[in-house]
Amino acid sequence: MRASSPPLVVLVLASLLGCAKQAPPPVYSAVNVALAQQGVVAVATRHVDGSITLCSGTLVAPNLVLTARHCVSRALTARPACDVHGASHNGEHLGEDDDPSAISVLVGDHVDPNVDEPRARATKTVRPTTQVLCDADVAFLVLDRDVDGVEIVPMRLGAPVGAGDVVVPMGFGGGTSGVVGTRAARSPSPVLVVGPGHNGSTGAVLGPHEFEVDGATCKGDSGGPAIDAHSGEIVGVVSRGASCFGEGNHVYTRVDAYAGLARDAFAAARTESTVRIARRTVPNE
């Protein structure tokens, strides 16, 4: 009996220590990340010359998609030059908005905008008023119908992301396969720097509403979300980046910095939904 007493004391001490200092919350939730991935959609814009630009977005309401501003407005430059104040060093970056009716939303693990039938089309773009992408590369698309059967992903609008937080970038850039049009989640990536600031190691220059992640994002990922690896919430939107396979200098726009814009977008989406219901209920004359 005496031989069993010391382990008992150790267990009691361990229990007391556990009460004094709580274990940190888990960094990664596979369930929440997997659910968020089901809400990532493809955003395809057909231009007047017949070409199509494929971006990513996230369903944040049945008829509302969060994406990047550069995915829904015409670009005047391919390489925005920004400073830590969120100001442009090479003039305006954007021209007119693309016609919302030319923007479609596709769903699935793999999409081909040349052949796939859209699940919905945009009717309105809600975005910042500036024509500069620095610190403001975010937009919402109000859709002409609800996108049923697709996960609605929450945005973290009440608190910013912090340096050291772990996020999972997602989009239709194909992940490690590099096949554009394939929905994939990247490996969990730490947040390196939250703006305003400059990362001398990677060359990233961040405005007050931006943050940098370590993991790469590629063509097709633009507009896709950075998902908090624990909660499954959207904390940012892919804006710009360095090499597709390089580490660092991958810049996201914080969604919490645009909580007011999000409220406007939700209001516009509700209005669109109400109008559609009214149209269905008006008797034929």
Secondary structure, DSSP 8 states (H G I E B T S, - for coil): -GGGHHHHHHHHHHHHHHHHS-----S--HHHHHHHHTTEEEEEEE-TTS-EEEEEEEEEETTEEEE-GGGTEEES-SS--B-TTS-BSSS--EEEE--GGGEEEE-SSB--TTTS--SEEEEEEE--S-S--TT---EEEEESS--TTS----B--SS---TT-EEEEEESS-GGG--TTB-EE---EEEEEESSEE-TTT--EE-TTEEEESS---TT-TT-EEEETTT--EEEEEEEES-TT-SS-EEEEESGGGHHHHHHHHHHHHHHHHHHHHHHHS---
